[in-house]
Each structure stands twice: as C-alpha cells, then as structure tokens.
Amino acid sequence: MTPMKEDYLKIIFELGGANKLVSNKQIAISLDIAAGSVTEMVNKMVDEKLVTHKPYSGVQLTKTGTRYAEELVRKHRIWEIFLINVLHFDLPDVHREAEQLEHVTSDKMIDHLDDFLGHPKRCPHGGIIPDKDGHYEKDHDKLLMDAKDGEEVVVNRFIDNHDLLTLLGDIKLDLGDRLKIISHDPFEGSVVAQNLTDKKQLTIGYKTAHYVFVK
C-alpha cells in the first residue's frame, strides 16, 4: 500500500469515517489537496474495498479499511507519545518523524513500545490510540466549524498537522479549553469564539476550524 493511500485511510479514520460518512470536501481540506485528486483516490479505494462511497454524501471505511487505519494510527500515535515524552520533541515536529517510523515498525516492536509507555489512550494532539486488538473509546465530537453561535464547547482534539499545531500554539488554543462560539463570518467562514479558559477572544480561520474537534 502506498504512503499516500495510507494517509487517506488515516485521515478518513480521524474524521470519523469508521462510523459515519466523511465528505470528499472534508478529506480535501484536511489533506490540503485538490478535490479532483480525492475523487480519483476514493475510486481506487472503493475498488480495493477499503471504503464504500455514497454519491454526494461521502465515504466510509469498510471493516478491512478500518482495520488497516487502526493499525496505522496506533503505530503513528504511539511513536508520537514516545517522541514527546521520552525524546522531548516539540509537538508540531512529531508528525513527520512518526510518519517515517510507522512504516518501518513491526507489530512486535510497537507492542513493546506500547508496554514501555504504559498503554496510552490518547496521543499528544488528542487522537485516540487503538490497542493491539483494535479496541478504543469512540469519539463523539464534531468540527469546530459545525458548532453553533452561542454554543459552549470543549476542545477535544486536533488534526495532526505541523502548521496547524504551530498556529494553535501561537494563539494559545489547547486541549481542554472551553470555548463559547460568538459568530461565524458569512463571507470568510472564520469562527469568532471566547476562550473561557484563558479569558481571550479568538478569531479562528475557516481552514483551522475544520482541523479542530470539539465536544
């Protein structure tokens, strides 16, 4: 399986595609690629029975696709924990390193690393880590973009992206922060929110608001 196809499996999983339909638009925004490229890859993944596709609605992982995604996500996120907790990498830098390591890590090695780290349940940016049997707590969150004006939400996790994590560090938006949604800009699509934890108002861009999950 190509690294690009693996990236698709991971992002569909991260967007909730093991349990619900994920739109091609969500995939395109999250991977920062053209919509036409997503359509082409989705068609290939349908042929390989990794996803099912419902026209005009989106894709969902099959059982086979879900299992592949769980294995990839587990290796990737366990390495992220190791890089942060043991080697003291900065959070925005761990994704690229973990991306390389996951492809050369055997199941035996990742099981030993999981034991060494005490079986973490969440990675440094809030994503779930399946255990070796594919068990994990299901997230029931949504994109920050989909939160309604006046709603209060808690930041639950972020998409694993270097530029995003750097930006969130700059604006001091952290996991566990409680936000009150003030408004959505009708033209730019940005979200204005009051960070009730830090007592600061934030303007969060359209793309960024598709990378942050809240509950």
C-alpha positions in Angstrom: 0.0 0.0 0.0 1.4 3.4 -0.9 2.1 6.1 1.7 -0.5 8.4 0.1 -3.2 5.7 0.4 -2.2 5.2 4.0 -2.6 9.0 4.6 -6.1 8.8 3.2 -7.0 5.9 5.4 -5.7 7.7 8.5 -7.5 11.0 7.7 -10.8 9.3 7.0 -10.4 7.4 10.3 -9.5 10.7 12.1 -12.6 12.4 10.6 -14.8 9.7 12.0 -15.1 7.5 8.9 -15.2 4.3 10.8 -18.7 5.2 12.0 -20.1 7.8 9.6 -19.8 9.2 6.1 -17.0 11.7 5.5 -17.3 14.1 2.6 -14.7 14.4 -0.1 -14.5 18.1 0.8 -13.5 17.3 4.4 -10.8 15.0 3.1 -9.5 17.6 0.6 -9.4 20.3 3.3 -7.7 18.1 5.8 -5.0 16.8 3.4 -4.7 20.2 1.6 -5.2 18.7 -1.8 -7.4 19.3 -4.8 -10.9 17.8 -4.8 -10.3 16.1 -8.1 -7.4 14.2 -6.6 -9.6 13.0 -3.7 -12.2 11.7 -6.2 -9.6 9.7 -8.1 -8.1 8.1 -4.9 -11.5 7.4 -3.4 -12.5 5.5 -6.6 -9.3 3.4 -6.3 -10.1 2.7 -2.6 -13.6 1.6 -3.4 -12.2 -0.8 -6.0 -9.9 -2.3 -3.3 -12.8 -2.5 -0.8 -11.2 -0.2 1.6 -14.1 2.3 1.6 -17.7 2.5 0.5 -18.9 5.6 -1.4 -22.3 7.2 -1.4 -22.6 9.7 -4.2 -23.0 13.4 -3.0 -22.6 12.2 0.6 -19.1 10.8 1.2 -17.1 7.7 2.0 -17.0 5.4 5.0 -14.3 2.8 5.9 -15.1 -0.8 5.3 -14.1 -3.4 8.0 -10.9 -4.0 6.1 -10.2 -0.3 5.7 -10.9 0.3 9.4 -8.5 -2.4 10.5 -5.8 -1.0 8.2 -6.4 2.5 9.6 -6.4 1.4 13.2 -3.0 -0.3 12.8 -1.5 2.7 11.1 -2.9 5.2 13.6 -1.8 3.1 16.5 1.8 2.9 15.3 1.9 6.6 14.4 0.5 7.9 17.7 2.5 5.6 19.9 5.6 6.9 18.3 4.3 10.5 18.8 3.9 9.8 22.5 7.5 8.4 22.7 8.9 11.4 20.8 7.2 13.9 23.1 7.5 12.1 26.5 10.9 10.5 26.1 12.9 12.5 23.5 11.2 15.8 24.3 10.3 16.8 20.7 8.1 19.9 20.2 4.5 18.9 19.4 4.5 20.4 15.9 7.6 18.4 14.9 6.5 14.9 15.9 4.1 14.1 13.0 6.8 14.0 10.3 9.1 11.8 12.4 6.3 9.4 13.4 5.3 9.2 9.7 8.7 7.8 8.9 8.9 5.5 11.9 5.4 3.9 11.5 6.3 2.4 8.1 9.3 0.5 9.4 7.9 -0.7 12.8 6.9 -4.3 13.3 3.8 -5.3 15.3 6.1 -6.8 17.9 8.1 -3.6 18.3 5.0 -1.4 18.6 3.6 -3.8 21.3 6.8 -3.5 23.3 6.8 0.3 22.9 3.2 0.4 24.0 4.1 -1.6 27.1 7.0 0.7 27.8 4.8 3.9 27.6 2.1 2.4 29.9 -0.6 1.9 27.2 -1.5 5.5 26.4 -5.1 6.1 25.3 -4.6 9.4 23.6 -1.8 11.0 21.5 -0.3 14.5 22.2 -2.9 16.2 20.0 -5.9 14.3 21.5 -6.4 11.5 19.0 -7.4 8.1 20.3 -4.9 5.2 20.2 -6.4 1.7 19.5 -4.9 -1.1 21.5 -3.4 -4.1 19.7 -6.8 -5.8 19.4 -8.4 -2.7 17.8 -10.3 -1.6 20.9 -10.6 2.1 21.8 -13.0 4.6 23.1 -15.1 6.1 20.3 -15.1 9.9 20.0 -18.4 11.7 19.8 -17.1 15.1 18.8 -17.6 17.5 15.9 -15.7 20.0 13.9 -15.3 23.5 15.5 -16.7 24.8 12.2 -20.0 23.0 12.9 -20.5 24.5 16.4 -23.5 26.9 16.6 -23.4 30.5 17.6 -23.9 30.8 21.4 -22.9 27.2 22.0 -20.2 26.3 24.6 -17.8 23.5 23.6 -14.6 21.9 24.9 -11.6 21.4 22.6 -11.1 17.6 22.3 -8.5 17.0 19.6 -6.7 18.4 16.7 -5.8 17.1 13.2 -2.2 16.1 13.2 -0.7 18.8 11.0 2.6 20.7 11.6 1.4 24.2 10.5 -1.9 23.8 12.4 -0.2 22.8 15.7 2.3 25.7 15.3 -0.6 28.1 14.8 -2.6 26.8 17.7 0.5 27.1 19.9 0.8 30.8 18.8 -2.8 31.6 19.6 -2.7 29.5 22.9 -5.6 27.2 22.0 -5.1 24.0 24.0 -6.8 20.7 24.5 -9.4 21.0 27.2 -10.1 24.7 26.6 -13.7 25.7 26.9 -15.0 28.0 24.1 -18.1 30.0 23.6 -19.0 30.5 20.0 -19.8 34.1 19.2 -20.2 34.1 15.5 -19.4 32.7 12.1 -18.2 35.1 9.4 -20.6 34.7 6.5 -18.0 35.6 3.9 -14.6 34.4 5.1 -16.0 31.5 7.1 -13.9 32.2 10.2 -15.2 31.5 13.7 -15.1 34.1 16.5 -15.0 32.5 19.9 -14.4 33.5 23.5 -11.8 31.2 25.2 -13.5 30.9 28.6 -10.4 29.1 29.9 -7.9 31.9 29.0 -10.4 34.8 29.0 -9.4 35.8 25.5 -11.3 36.2 22.2 -10.1 34.3 19.2 -10.8 34.5 15.5 -10.2 31.1 14.1 -9.8 30.8 10.3 -12.1 28.7 8.1 -9.5 26.0 7.4 -8.3 25.9 11.0 -11.9 25.4 12.2 -12.0 22.2 10.1 -8.9 20.9 11.9 -10.2 21.3 15.5 -12.7 18.9 17.1 -14.9 19.9 20.0 -17.5 18.2 22.2 
